[in-house]
Amino acid sequence: MRQENLETNVLPLKSDTGELKIFFVGVGSAFSKLNNQTNLVIVKKETSLLIDCGTKTPQALFNLGHPVTDFNNILITHSHADHIGGMEECLLNFRYFAKRKVNLITTKEYKSIMWNYSLKGGSGFNERHNETGLKLTDFCNIILPKKITKFPREGYETDLDGLNIKMFRTKHIPDNAKSW
């Protein structure tokens, strides 16, 4: 592994060498005012993946030379605001400015939780669509990862343009968890 600093304030969204690159959009906590929230960008060849889109992420990406619509792929890890709080702005930008859908990697279970409890109120009622409000699939192409059967805990996997992504279930705040 090699660590390097950005030579400019513009985040590269391609890797000409094909190397896997990971960039921290922020390194702060949910309440950080200086270091943005912990959100990541993974880049391999022509593929870029935004992992989490917290409340400050659209501004942080703008400061790094990119609107949220420069990304084609997003993965949200969980529904705390520092991980999903900027998704409403992101979805609305894709629908009304970029006029295209973003790929969203999520499990079937979390897709419903994410939409019904975090995103629907601010995104679903922007316009009448087919005599109802909008749905998550009006904003996103959903990529459902496959369940990994031989894994020590609940896990999922998908391939995204040569980038293998494995996700596993964790207890984010395990105040009463007996195991991880």
N, C-alpha and C positions, 0 to 999 in steps of 0.2 A: 504494500500500500504506500502511496506517495501523497503527501499533503502539499498543497500549493495554494497560494493566495491569488485572488483575481487580480489581473494586471490593470483592468479597467473596472468601472462600476457597472459593467454590463454582464449579466449572467449568460454564459454560452448554453444554448439549447440543442447543440449538436456536438458530436464527438467524431471528428474526422478520422482519428486513429482507431475508432471502434472500442476504445477503452470504456469501461464502466466508470462514470463520474458521479459523485454525490456532493451536492451543495446544500448547506444549511441556509435557508432563507432567514431564519432567526434562531436564536439559542436561548431565548428567555422563557420565563414562566407564563402562565395564563395572564398575569397582571403586569408583565414587563412593559415599560414605557420606552426603554432605550434599545433593547436588543431584539425586538420583535418576538413573536412566539415561535416555538420550535416547530417548524414546517420544513420539509425537505424537497429537493428536486433531484431526481435520478435521470441521468442522460446516458444513452448508449446509441451510437451511430446517429440516426435521424429521429430516434424516439426519445421523448421527454415525458416524465411522469411527475406530477405534483402530488406529494403525499401530505395530505391535510391542507386545509384552507381556513385558517383561523381568522378572527375578526380583523387582525392587522395585516394579513397576508396580501390582499390586493394592493395595498399601499406599499408594502415591502417589495413586492415584485415590480411595481411601477418604478420604485427607486433603483431597482437593478436593471432597468431598461425594458421591462416587459409588462404589457397588460395581461390580465389573467387569460385572455383569449388567445395568447400565443401558445398555450398548452393544449394538447389534444387528449391527454389522459390524466385522470385524477383518481386518487384513492383516499378515502376518508377512514381513519382508524377508529374513531369513536365520536360521540356527540357532545363532548365538552366544547364550549365556545371557542377556545384557543385552537381547536382542530377543525371545527365546522362553521364557525361564525361568519366567515367570509364567503361561504358557498352561495348564499342567496345573491350577493352582488355578482359572483362569478356566473351563476346560471342566467341571471337577467342580462348580463353583458353578452353571453353567447347567443341568447335568443333574439335580443333586440338590436345589437350592434354587429356582431359577427354573423348573425343569421345562419348559424349552424349548431349542431349538437356536439357536445364533448363526450368522450368515452369515460364512463364511470365504472370502476371496478368495485364491486360490492357483492356480498352474499344476498341471497333471497330474503333471509330473515332481517338483515340490517337495512336492506333497501326500504322496507316498509317502515321500520323505526325511524330511519333518517328522514324520510319524506313526511310521515304523519306527525312526528314530534319536533322536528327541527326546521324543515324547509317549506312545507305546504302553506303555512299561514302567510308568509311573505312572497311566495312565488306562485302558488296555485291559483290565486284569485286575481291575477293581473288582467286577465281577459277571459271572456267566455269562449269556450272552445268545445265544439260538438255539444252545445247546450249545457255544458258543465264547466268547471274550472279546469285548469291545466293539470297534467300529471307529470311525474318525474320523467317519464319517457318522452314527454314533449320537449324536454331540455337536454336529455342525455341518451346516449346509446349505452345500455347496460351490459357490462361484461360480467357474467356470473362465473366465478372460479369454481373448480371442481374440488370436492372434499377429498382430503388426503386420508386414506384409510389406515395406513400403518404409520401413525404419528403419536407421540406420547400425550397429546391433547388435541382439542378441536383445531383442525388446520385446513387451509384451502390453498389451491395453487392454480395459476394461470400463466400462459405465455403471452407476451405482448411484444411483437416484432423482435423476437430474439432475446427478450428480457424475461427471465423466469422469475415470477413473483410468488413467494410463499408467505401466507398470512396465518397467524395463529391467534387463537382466542386467549386473552389474558384478563385478569381482574385488575383494572386500572387503579382502583383504590381498594385494596384487599383488607378492609378493616375487620372483617369477620371470616375471611376465606381460610379454609383448612389447608389448601394447597394453591399453587400458582395456576 
